């Protein structure tokens, strides 16, 4: 990345997850000319290089978007959301962040002609309308209060759920209007969703099970995660009824299928 592509090293190193589509693998070195790169996944040869805006990368795992007329690669650099033609590497459009920062971790979401993203150092929660050919976008709304940095966001029906970074609480944002529907005091952190409920994991090590009803939070239970080392940054995963949470040198597994006990009473394994 550094030697071959003229990459700019970041505060946290290269932390995006590379994405493959067909015979290509995509990564974001952040060099002035080879800003976003497509490699042949069999040989490693450069298929194309896009100069983007010449900015350093910002830890975002790209989104591959298949449209009727063309396919796009969407990713963040330091101050812009970039839309790139997957076949040619042509930069089609950008959407600038107003804030001053370089951490735009959350992968954008596409649904029914609209793009959604939540960014901590910039515009917050944003809805963009994308043309059918993928060539242009226009901003529908932006809500700077919901400014999650690296904890992801969930869209359920007409609401986005994510925590804030400037003000450390969870928000529900109406996707039609961009207005805050509800908020929950639970610090700042990561949001995942399973079986109709949100699982919130904050940076103080607390995990909460939360129902949602038309944009309203319904807190059910919570517990404190005591094992592990350093920051509470890893995204939990649910598989076959087991909730896995990694923290530093420890991995905890919680059985969330049991009928005789709540999430709050499960013990660390």
Rosetta blueprint (number, residue, H / E / L):
1 X L
2 X H
3 X H
4 X H
5 X H
6 X L
7 X L
8 X L
9 X L
10 X L
11 X L
12 X L
13 X L
14 X L
15 X L
16 X L
17 X L
18 X L
19 X E
20 X E
21 X E
22 X L
23 X L
24 X E
25 X E
26 X E
27 X E
28 X L
29 X L
30 X L
31 X L
32 X L
33 X L
34 X L
35 X L
36 X E
37 X E
38 X E
39 X E
40 X E
41 X L
42 X L
43 X L
44 X L
45 X L
46 X E
47 X E
48 X E
49 X E
50 X E
51 X L
52 X L
53 X L
54 X L
55 X L
56 X L
57 X E
58 X L
59 X L
60 X L
61 X L
62 X L
63 X E
64 X E
65 X E
66 X E
67 X L
68 X L
69 X L
70 X L
71 X E
72 X E
73 X E
74 X E
75 X E
76 X E
77 X E
78 X L
79 X L
80 X E
81 X E
82 X E
83 X E
84 X E
85 X E
86 X L
87 X L
88 X L
89 X L
90 X L
91 X E
92 X E
93 X E
94 X E
95 X E
96 X E
97 X L
98 X L
99 X L
100 X L
101 X L
102 X L
103 X L
104 X L
105 X L
106 X L
107 X L
108 X L
109 X E
110 X E
111 X E
112 X L
113 X L
114 X E
115 X E
116 X E
117 X E
118 X E
119 X E
120 X L
121 X L
122 X L
123 X L
124 X E
125 X E
126 X E
127 X E
128 X E
129 X E
130 X E
131 X L
132 X L
133 X L
134 X L
135 X L
136 X L
137 X E
138 X E
139 X E
140 X E
141 X E
142 X E
143 X E
144 X L
145 X L
146 X L
147 X L
148 X L
149 X L
150 X L
151 X L
152 X L
153 X L
154 X E
155 X E
156 X E
157 X L
158 X L
159 X E
160 X E
161 X E
162 X E
163 X E
164 X L
165 X L
166 X L
167 X L
168 X L
169 X L
170 X E
171 X E
172 X E
173 X E
174 X E
175 X L
176 X L
177 X L
178 X L
179 X L
180 X E
181 X E
182 X E
183 X E
184 X E
185 X L
186 X L
187 X L
188 X L
189 X E
190 X E
191 X E
192 X E
193 X E
194 X E
195 X L
196 X L
197 X E
198 X E
199 X E
200 X E
201 X E
202 X E
203 X L
204 X L
205 X L
206 X E
207 X E
208 X E
209 X E
210 X E
211 X E
212 X E
213 X E
214 X L
215 X L
216 X E
217 X E
218 X E
219 X E
220 X E
221 X E
222 X E
223 X E
224 X E
225 X L
226 X L
227 X L
228 X L
229 X L
230 X L
231 X L
232 X L
233 X L
234 X L
235 X L
236 X L
237 X E
238 X E
239 X E
240 X L
241 X L
242 X E
243 X E
244 X E
245 X E
246 X E
247 X E
248 X L
249 X L
250 X E
251 X E
252 X E
253 X E
254 X E
255 X E
256 X L
257 X L
258 X L
259 X L
260 X L
261 X L
262 X L
263 X H
264 X H
265 X H
266 X L
267 X L
268 X L
269 X L
